[in-house]
Every structure is written in structure tokens, then in C-alpha cells.
Amino acid sequence: MGNWTAAELAEIDAVSEIQVAGSRRDGSLRSFRIIWHVAVDGALYARSVNGPDAAWYVGVRRQMSGAITWNGEQRAVDYVDDPTHDDAVDEAFRRKYGNGSPTQSLNRQPARGTTLRIDPK
């Protein structure tokens, strides 16, 4: 597992959306999809608002690697199932995006069961 620098994590957390893509077996990337994300305890987290059947989530889970983009930057990443900070991730989503229906959806099942930590390679 790599670690984001404090500057990288602050820059990524400052944008409202990132794009994620999973890797194919041959190493090429699937299509990028826009998602919401949060920083918690020095790590980057994301969930699938549409649960485990969302196309981007299914694609990411196949190899558990891929890339993210933000502010014109692209970084190779690993995706890791990590429910250990779920309560803090819930709060971070509320703090960052408010408590509207998209956030409420992210903070309950089935979306809550899709928590991924996104680690840089």
C-alpha cells in the first residue's frame, strides 16, 4: 500500500468529484466514471451510490487496481475493501457534500457496503 502525501490528499479532497477506472487483465483501463470521495485519517475513500452492481464498481473490483484522475492529474491506484472507518467516512461525506439524498444514499446500505480505500501505487 502506498500513501498519499498530505499535499496530494488535500488537493484531491478539495475537488468535489474525481474520476475512477478499473484495470483490465491486459493492464489497459476501463472507462473513467465520476464519483464522490472523501479523505479520512490520511486515506482516500469512495463508495458506489448505486451499490455493488454499478458498472464502475464492478469494473474496479475485477482487478482491484486502476487509476483516478482529478484536476488534470492521473495516478495509478489500488482499490482495497476497507470498512474499518465507515462511521468516519459517513461523517466526512456529510461534512463535504451536505446531508441531501445523495449523501444519505451513500451512507446506508447497499452503498455503505461498497466502501473502498483508494491507495496510490
C-alpha positions as a printed Julia matrix, in Angstrom:
121×3 Matrix{Float64}:
   0.0    0.0     0.0
   1.28   3.41   -0.94
   0.41   6.55    0.93
  -0.81   9.86   -0.38
   1.28  12.83    0.64
  -0.57  15.36    2.77
  -0.48  17.8    -0.18
  -1.87  15.23   -2.65
  -4.66  14.19   -0.31
  -5.6   17.81    0.41
  -5.67  18.58   -3.33
  -7.81  15.53   -4.1
 -10.15  16.16   -1.18
 -10.61  19.79   -2.26
 -12.25  18.79   -5.56
 -15.88  17.77   -5.46
 -15.51  14.84   -7.85
 -12.82  12.51   -9.1
 -12.9   10.01  -11.92
 -12.09   6.34  -11.34
 -11.33   3.48  -13.7
 -10.56  -0.15  -13.1
  -7.83  -2.1   -14.88
  -8.5   -4.86  -17.36
  -6.46  -8.08  -17.28
  -4.19  -6.72  -20.02
  -3.45  -3.62  -17.92
  -5.49  -1.2   -20.01
  -8.02   0.97  -18.21
 -11.77   0.72  -18.34
 -13.77   3.9   -18.92
 -13.44   6.58  -16.27
 -16.54   7.36  -14.19
 -17.2   10.38  -11.99
 -17.68   9.65   -8.28
 -17.7   11.38   -4.91
 -14.87  10.74   -2.48
 -13.6   11.77    0.95
 -10.36  11.85    2.89
 -10.36  10.19    6.32
  -7.37   9.57    8.6
  -4.84  10.17    5.84
  -6.54   7.91    3.29
  -8.89   8.36    0.33
 -12.27   6.6     0.36
 -15.13   6.16   -2.09
 -18.44   4.31   -2.27
 -20.82   3.36   -5.02
 -24.04   5.33   -4.53
 -25.78   2.7    -6.7
 -24.45  -0.21   -4.67
 -22.35  -3.18   -5.75
 -23.98  -3.57   -9.17
 -22.86  -0.16  -10.51
 -20.72  -0.56  -13.64
 -17.71   1.39  -12.34
 -17.7   -0.58   -9.08
 -17.93  -3.93  -10.85
 -15.08  -2.88  -13.15
 -12.87  -1.76  -10.28
 -13.48  -4.97   -8.32
 -12.33  -7.23  -11.15
  -8.63  -6.44  -10.68
  -8.74  -4.1    -7.63
  -6.39  -1.76   -9.48
  -6.73   1.06  -11.95
  -6.41   4.84  -11.92
  -8.03   8.02  -10.72
  -7.99  11.49  -12.24
  -8.51  14.91  -10.67
  -7.54  18.45  -11.74
  -5.82  17.1   -14.85
  -3.71  14.68  -12.8
  -3.83  10.91  -13.19
  -2.49   8.36  -10.75
  -2.31   4.56  -10.78
  -4.06   3.16   -7.71
  -5.08   0.03   -5.88
  -8.6   -0.34   -4.53
  -8.95  -2.01   -1.15
 -12.11  -3.15    0.63
 -11.93  -1.23    3.9
 -15.0   -0.89    6.14
 -12.85  -0.05    9.2
 -13.59   3.68    9.02
 -17.23   3.53    7.9
 -18.58   5.85   10.6
 -15.87   8.43    9.88
 -16.49   8.06    6.13
 -20.22   8.68    6.74
 -19.4   11.89    8.63
 -16.87  13.0     6.01
 -19.48  12.6     3.24
 -21.97  14.68    5.29
 -19.38  17.36    6.0
 -18.21  17.56    2.39
 -21.46  17.15    0.45
 -24.22  18.07    2.95
 -27.0   15.79    4.14
 -29.11  15.66    0.98
 -30.47  12.5    -0.57
 -27.24  11.56   -2.45
 -25.26  11.64    0.8
 -27.98   9.76    2.64
 -27.83   7.09   -0.08
 -24.03   6.85    0.23
 -24.32   6.42    4.0
 -26.75   3.49    4.06
 -26.86   0.01    2.57
 -26.21  -1.12   -0.08
 -23.78   1.78   -0.78
 -22.2    1.64    2.68
 -21.17  -1.94    1.93
 -19.07  -0.78   -1.03
 -16.52   1.3     0.9
 -13.18   1.27   -0.9
  -9.91   2.78    0.2
  -8.0    4.12   -2.79
  -4.23   3.79   -2.39
  -1.64   5.25   -4.76
   0.79   2.83   -6.41
